[in-house]
Amino acid sequence: MSDSVGMKRRGEVELGETLVEVNGLKKHFIDNDGILTNISVDTGDGFPLKYQPKKVRAVDGVNLTIEKGETLGLVGESGCGKSTLLRTILQLLEPTEGNIYFKGTDLTSISKDELRDLRKDMQMIFQDPQSSLSPRMRIGRIVEEPMEAHGLLTKDERQRRAKYLLEKVGLDPSHYNRYPHAFSGGQRQRVNLARALSVNPDFIVCDEPVSSLDVSIQAQVLNTMKELQEEFGLTYLFIAHDLSVIRYISDRVAVMYLGKVVEIGDTDTIFDNPQHPYTKALLDSIPVPNPHRRGERGVLKGDVPSPLNPPSGCRFRTRCPSLIIPEGFDFREDEWDYTLSFIRAVKRRDFTFKSRDKVVERFFDGTVPRGDAGSVIDNALIHIENSDWQEASELLTEAFEEQSICARAEPQTYTQMEDTGVKHKTACHLHQT
């Protein structure tokens, strides 16, 4: 099959060609933990009504392609579906809907035996370098295990290849017989990298592989990964919360929010000219190393909505600072921004009602908007004065937020070509109005 350390690949894809293609991918989970699960209600007509558990829409219609030899970075807040997307692409989770093509083969339509044969070409590096290594196995055996599972090479060849890979990832091959506890976190992650490389994969999925490491160690591991990518022709799909890590390692970046990819483009374009309000908010949250700058920068208020009941239309619209003004209202300059801030403050109940005038001064610079908008706000203030915050919130949401095109229709993907020849895609109504 090979020499002592290298192995041939089948169905090789050339650099720059599409290696992975994801079309309309969905992964929904059934929420069976509710207190009403398995409870039936007697409706009196002889047909009891059984409680229907809701769907958790963890991944809900993702389209993306990954080219051979590139690194696609995936970013987004916790709970937006990034890890679920990775595991579904690798078929560690069965997709609810959609197709996943790897080297032109649809992974959702092949047999388990065919999938198992392809798994050696798709490997994964997990977040925690401690728990992902068996404490009872020596690192040499850990690196050899995937080769043995796939019936690759002889025992002696596997041992030689394991030592070769340990050296490639920056470890001493003489440590072949040591246990994981004898290594630092960064060294253990290098063992994970050697294990992923052992079966000579084309595609490696990296789920926060450096997040638990010190910054200096992160840089070393990332540099090793980039060197190995060039030498072995690897393709990475890379998750990280640290946007500086994503900028350093990625050729392109996909931004994910509540189960959907809202923006994707080459790294420089995403960081220097973001088009989606959520991407801008993420980038604005990066700390600035300047002690003279005060105050918050682009901090998004509110939590990511539940995937059990995602918002209609654009899923980011409940937190979006650029929500499109609903038709039928004549807002003067800044009045819509004031109104939007007021609506969301009422939802969060993050102010104390002392008097109408004080609230108007705080949120509207002393004067509420004129016309119908002002009437709605005045009615909401009456509800708040009577301590009925829920009624006020529902009134404001129904009158303003839910009448915006952002709530009434799901945004289509807007595509523009960059000077680099790479498509920059954004799913936002701002680019369609």
C-alpha positions in Angstrom: 0.0 0.0 0.0 2.8 2.4 0.9 6.2 3.0 2.2 6.9 3.0 5.9 5.5 6.4 6.7 3.3 7.6 3.8 0.1 6.3 2.3 -1.6 6.8 -1.1 -4.9 8.5 -1.4 -7.8 7.4 -3.5 -10.0 9.8 -5.5 -7.6 12.7 -5.0 -9.0 16.2 -5.4 -6.8 18.9 -6.9 -6.0 22.0 -4.9 -8.7 24.7 -5.5 -11.4 22.1 -6.4 -14.4 21.7 -4.2 -13.8 19.0 -1.6 -16.9 19.5 0.6 -20.3 20.8 -0.5 -23.2 21.3 1.9 -26.7 21.9 0.5 -29.7 22.8 2.6 -28.4 21.0 5.6 -30.7 20.8 8.6 -30.2 19.0 12.0 -33.2 19.1 14.3 -33.4 17.5 17.7 -36.6 16.6 19.4 -37.1 18.2 22.9 -38.2 15.3 25.0 -37.3 16.8 28.3 -40.4 18.9 28.8 -42.7 18.1 31.8 -45.6 17.5 29.4 -43.8 14.8 27.5 -45.9 11.5 27.3 -48.9 13.3 28.7 -52.2 13.0 26.8 -55.2 15.3 27.3 -58.7 14.0 27.2 -60.6 16.2 24.7 -63.9 14.5 25.4 -64.4 13.2 21.9 -62.7 9.9 22.4 -59.5 11.0 20.7 -57.0 12.1 23.4 -54.6 14.9 22.4 -51.0 13.9 23.0 -48.4 16.6 23.7 -46.2 17.2 20.7 -42.6 17.9 21.7 -40.9 20.8 19.9 -38.0 20.7 17.5 -34.7 22.2 18.4 -33.5 23.7 15.1 -29.8 23.5 15.8 -28.8 23.7 12.1 -31.5 25.0 9.8 -30.6 25.3 6.2 -26.9 25.7 5.7 -25.2 26.0 2.3 -21.4 26.2 1.9 -18.5 24.8 0.0 -14.9 24.1 1.1 -12.1 23.9 -1.4 -9.2 21.6 -1.3 -6.3 23.1 0.6 -8.2 26.0 2.2 -9.1 26.7 5.8 -12.7 27.8 6.3 -13.2 29.5 9.7 -16.6 29.2 11.4 -17.6 31.9 14.0 -20.6 32.7 16.0 -21.8 33.0 19.6 -22.2 29.9 21.8 -25.4 28.0 21.0 -25.6 29.1 17.3 -25.0 25.5 16.0 -21.4 25.5 15.0 -20.4 22.2 16.7 -23.6 20.5 15.6 -22.8 21.6 12.0 -19.3 20.1 12.2 -20.6 16.8 13.6 -23.4 16.6 11.0 -21.0 17.2 8.1 -18.8 14.3 9.4 -22.0 12.2 9.8 -21.4 11.8 13.5 -24.9 13.1 13.7 -27.5 12.0 11.1 -28.9 15.1 9.2 -32.6 15.8 9.3 -32.5 17.1 5.8 -30.1 18.1 3.1 -27.0 16.8 1.3 -23.3 16.6 2.2 -20.9 15.9 -0.7 -17.4 14.8 0.0 -15.2 14.4 -3.1 -18.4 14.3 -5.1 -20.0 11.5 -3.0 -23.2 12.2 -1.1 -22.5 11.0 2.4 -26.2 11.0 3.2 -27.1 8.4 0.6 -24.2 5.8 1.0 -24.2 2.7 3.1 -22.6 2.4 6.6 -19.7 0.3 5.1 -19.0 2.9 2.4 -19.2 5.7 5.0 -16.8 3.9 7.3 -14.4 3.5 4.4 -14.5 7.3 3.8 -14.1 8.2 7.4 -10.3 7.8 7.2 -10.3 10.8 4.8 -12.3 12.9 7.3 -10.8 13.4 10.8 -11.6 15.6 13.8 -9.7 17.4 16.4 -11.7 18.1 19.6 -11.6 21.1 21.9 -10.3 19.5 25.1 -6.9 17.8 24.6 -7.2 16.1 27.9 -10.5 14.3 27.7 -10.1 13.4 24.0 -7.0 11.2 24.8 -7.4 7.9 26.7 -5.3 8.1 29.9 -4.7 4.4 29.8 -3.1 4.4 26.4 0.5 5.4 25.5 0.6 8.2 22.9 2.2 5.9 20.3 -0.8 3.5 20.5 -3.2 6.5 20.4 -1.7 7.6 17.1 -1.7 4.1 15.7 -5.3 3.3 16.7 -7.0 4.9 13.6 -4.6 3.0 11.3 -5.3 -0.2 13.0 -9.1 0.4 12.9 -9.0 0.9 9.2 -6.6 -2.0 8.5 -3.8 0.2 7.2 -0.2 -0.9 7.2 1.5 -3.6 9.2 2.2 -3.4 12.9 5.8 -2.3 12.3 4.8 0.2 9.6 2.2 1.7 11.9 4.8 2.1 14.7 7.3 3.8 12.3 4.5 6.1 10.9 3.4 7.0 14.5 7.0 8.1 15.4 7.3 10.0 12.1 4.1 11.9 12.8 5.0 12.7 16.4 8.1 14.3 15.1 6.2 16.1 12.4 3.9 17.7 14.9 6.8 18.9 17.1 7.1 16.1 19.6 10.0 13.8 20.4 9.5 10.4 18.9 11.3 8.9 21.9 8.2 9.8 23.9 6.3 7.2 22.0 5.7 5.1 25.2 4.7 7.9 27.5 1.1 8.4 28.7 -0.9 11.6 28.0 -0.6 12.9 31.6 3.1 13.4 31.1 2.4 16.1 28.5 1.2 19.7 28.7 -2.1 20.8 27.1 -0.3 22.0 24.0 1.6 18.8 23.6 -1.5 16.7 24.1 -3.2 18.7 21.3 -0.2 17.9 19.1 -0.8 14.2 19.9 -4.4 14.7 18.7 -3.1 16.3 15.5 -0.7 13.4 14.9 -3.6 10.9 15.5 -5.8 12.8 12.9 -2.9 12.7 10.4 -2.2 9.0 10.9 -4.7 7.8 8.3 -3.6 10.5 5.8 -6.9 12.4 5.6 -7.9 15.1 3.2 -10.2 16.9 5.5 -9.8 17.8 9.2 -12.6 19.4 11.3 -11.2 21.4 14.2 -13.7 22.2 17.0 -12.0 24.9 19.1 -8.7 23.1 19.0 -6.7 25.9 20.7 -9.2 27.6 23.0 -8.0 25.8 26.2 -4.3 26.6 25.5 -2.2 29.6 26.6 -1.8 32.3 23.9 1.8 31.5 23.3 1.1 27.8 22.9 -1.9 28.6 20.7 0.5 30.4 18.3 2.8 27.4 18.2 0.0 24.9 17.5 -1.5 27.1 14.8 1.9 27.5 13.1 2.3 23.7 13.1 -1.1 23.2 11.6 -0.4 25.7 8.8 2.9 24.0 8.1 1.3 20.6 8.0 -1.5 21.9 5.8 0.9 23.0 3.2 3.0 19.8 3.4 0.1 17.3 3.3 -2.4 19.3 1.3 -4.9 19.4 4.1 -8.2 21.1 4.2 -9.5 22.5 7.5 -12.9 23.5 8.8 -12.0 25.5 11.9 -14.1 26.8 14.8 -12.8 29.3 17.3 -14.3 32.0 19.5 -11.2 34.0 19.3 -11.5 36.1 16.2 -7.8 36.8 16.1 -7.2 33.1 15.8 -9.8 32.9 12.9 -8.2 35.8 11.1 -4.7 34.2 11.4 -5.6 30.6 10.3 -8.5 31.1 7.8 -8.6 31.7 4.1 -12.4 32.3 4.2 -14.8 32.9 7.1 -18.4 31.8 7.6 -20.5 33.6 10.2 -23.2 31.6 11.9 -26.2 32.7 13.9 -29.0 30.5 15.3 -28.6 27.6 12.9 -27.9 29.7 9.7 -24.9 31.0 7.9 -25.5 34.8 7.6 -22.3 35.8 5.9 -19.4 34.1 4.2 -16.4 35.5 2.3 -12.6 35.7 2.2 -11.0 36.6 5.5 -9.8 40.1 4.7 -13.2 41.1 3.3 -15.1 39.8 6.4 -12.8 41.6 8.8 -12.3 44.8 6.9 -15.7 45.2 5.2 -18.4 43.2 7.0 -21.8 43.5 5.4 -24.1 41.8 8.0 -25.0 43.6 11.2 -24.2 40.5 13.2 -20.7 40.2 11.7 -20.1 43.9 12.5 -21.3 43.4 16.1 -18.9 40.4 16.5 -16.0 42.4 15.2 -16.9 45.4 17.2 -16.7 43.3 20.4 -13.0 42.6 19.9 -11.1 44.4 22.7 -8.9 47.3 21.7 -5.5 47.3 23.4 -5.8 51.0 24.2 -6.2 52.0 27.9 -7.3 55.5 27.0 -10.5 54.2 25.3 -13.5 53.9 27.6 -16.9 52.4 27.4 -18.4 49.5 25.6 -17.7 48.7 22.0 -20.5 47.1 20.0 -21.7 44.9 22.8 -24.8 43.0 21.7 -27.5 43.1 24.3 -29.8 40.2 24.9 -29.2 36.5 24.4 -29.4 34.3 21.4 -33.1 33.2 21.0 -34.0 29.7 21.7 -33.7 27.3 18.7 -36.9 25.8 19.9 -38.8 28.9 18.7 -36.6 31.0 16.5 -37.8 34.4 15.4 -39.6 34.8 12.1 -37.9 36.4 9.1 -34.3 37.2 9.9 -33.3 35.4 13.0 -31.0 38.2 14.1 -33.7 40.8 14.0 -34.6 40.7 17.7 -31.1 42.0 18.5 -30.2 43.8 15.3 -29.2 47.5 15.7 -30.1 48.0 12.0 -33.7 46.7 12.0 -35.4 48.2 8.9 -38.1 50.8 9.8 -41.6 49.3 9.3 -43.8 50.9 6.6 -46.4 53.4 7.6 -44.4 55.4 10.2 -42.8 58.8 9.6 -39.8 58.8 11.9 -37.5 61.8 11.9 -33.7 61.4 12.2 -32.7 59.2 15.1 -36.3 58.6 16.2 -36.3 55.0 15.0 -33.1 54.3 16.8 -34.5 55.8 20.0 -37.7 53.7 19.6 -35.8 50.5 18.9 -33.6 51.0 22.0 -36.8 51.7 24.1 -38.6 48.6 22.8 -35.7 46.3 23.8 -35.2 48.0 27.1 -38.8 47.3 27.9 -38.4 43.7 26.9 -35.5 43.3 29.3 -37.1 45.5 32.0 -33.7 47.1 32.5 -34.8 50.5 33.7 -36.9 51.7 36.6 -40.0 53.7 35.9 -40.0 56.8 38.0 -42.0 59.1 35.8 -43.1 59.4 32.2 -40.9 62.5 31.7 -37.8 60.8 32.9 -38.3 57.8 30.6 -38.9 60.1 27.7 -35.9 62.1 28.5 -33.7 59.0 28.8 -34.8 57.2 25.6 -36.2 60.0 23.3 -34.2 63.1 24.2 -37.2 64.6 25.8 -39.8 64.2 23.0 -41.6 61.1 21.8 -42.0 60.6 18.0 -45.0 62.3 16.4 -48.1 60.7 14.9 -49.1 57.0 15.2 -45.6 56.0 16.5 -46.0 58.5 19.4 -49.4 57.2 20.2 -48.2 53.6 20.5 -45.3 54.7 22.7 -47.6 56.7 24.9 -49.9 53.7 25.4 -46.9 51.6 26.2 -45.8 54.1 28.9 -49.2 53.9 30.5 -48.9 50.1 30.7 -45.4 50.4 32.3 -46.7 53.0 34.8 -49.3 50.4 35.8 -46.5 47.8 36.1 -47.8 45.8 33.1 -44.4 45.4 31.4 -45.6 42.4 29.4 -48.5 44.2 27.9 -46.2 47.1 27.0 -43.7 44.8 25.4 -46.3 43.0 23.3 -47.8 46.3 22.2 -44.5 47.7 21.1 -43.3 44.5 19.4 -46.5 44.0 17.5 -46.7 47.6 16.3 -43.1 48.1 15.3 -40.7 45.1 15.2 -43.2 42.6 13.8 -44.2 45.0 11.0 -40.7 45.3 9.7 -39.7 43.4 6.6 -37.0 41.8 8.8 -39.7 40.0 10.7 -42.1 39.3 7.8 -39.7 37.6 5.4 -36.6 35.5 5.5 -33.8 37.4 3.8 -32.4 36.0 0.6 -28.7 35.7 0.0 -27.1 38.7 -1.5 -23.9 37.9 -3.5 -21.1 40.2 -4.7 -17.8 39.4 -6.3 -14.7 40.7 -4.7 -11.5 41.8 -6.5 -10.0 38.5 -5.4 -12.5 36.6 -7.5 -14.1 35.2 -4.3 -17.9 35.5 -3.8 -18.9 37.5 -0.7 -22.4 36.3 0.4 -24.7 38.0 2.9 -28.2 37.1 4.1 -29.6 40.5 5.1 -32.6 42.6 4.0 -30.4 45.7 4.1 -28.9 44.6 0.8 -32.3 43.9 -0.8 -34.1 47.2 -0.2 
